[in-house]
Amino acid sequence: MANKTEALYNALLPMKIAGFDDITHAASSVIEGPANRKYIYRKYVKRLIEAHKLQAIRKGLYAVLSPLEKAEKYEPDKLLIASKIRKEYYLGFHTALEFYGCAYSAFNEAYVCVNSKNRFDPFRYKRFIFKPVFIKDTTSQTVEKPYSSSLLRVSGKERTFIDCIDRVQYAGGWEECVKSLENLRGLDVEKLISLTLHQGKIGLPRRIGFILDILRKRSPFYEHVTDTTLSKMEIEIKGSPQYLVRGKKGSLNRRWNLYIPEAFEEQLRGI
């Protein structure tokens, strides 16, 4: 039994983070004959936890500790854990900005985008908090990327930009959002505009346009954005002026038909 337990541990070690399905799959090549989940937990998983080789993150999710790591000093990988919580998901908003290496600040939160049917309660593990964000479409404009010894699903750069502007509270607020998007390399602006217009949200083109207008003056990654490019969204602006920040009065930006808070430019000073 001890040799099988060690063999299972060695099979899990490269994963770093293992769901119970990962463990049962690995166990099938170690244990002779069929074994149910309760048996695997009682005979193997429990022993590995007691030996400080596995550490429970939440029910059904475990950190695989290396032989050189002490359990109390173990520093988890936030993105790797977030990618193992649900099978149908993508990492989005500020968490996607962190994945792309452009986030202005490091957050302790991880945002896991899921359908409401795949909801989970927010939970804390060490210094990190893992939160669901409910999204109807969890497949369009997402990509699988190699990460550590695994693959994770993350929103594509254009969808990340749109999601962050659309629900800026998950991007850390406007200051953090703009300072992060400023450093997002390789964005396909024509694709971004097409996706924005396809959303069919009345206020979204004017907000995306306004932020692109700011970024092209501040970041070399947006210098190629022209008035002609932006006009494709400008012509979609209809109806009464809207507020960039709901309930906050400010001066009217006539091009984008948006009321911009007086302190907005000051907040972005220095980016």
Buried (B, 14 or more C-beta within 10 A) or exposed (E): EEEBBBBBBEBBBEBBBBBBEBBBEBBEEBBEEEBEBEEBBEBBBEBBBEEBBBBEBBEBBBBBBEEEBEEEEEEBBBBBBBBBBBEEBBBBBBBBBBBBEBBBEEBEBBBBBBBEEBEBEEBEBBEBBBBBBEBEEBEEBBEEBEBBEBEBBBBBBBBBBBBBBBBBEBBBEBBBBBBBBBBBEEBEBEBBBEBBBEEEEEBBBBBBBBBBBBBBEBBEBBEEBEEEBBEBBBEBBEEEEBBBBEEEEBEEBEBBBBBBBEEBEEBBEEB
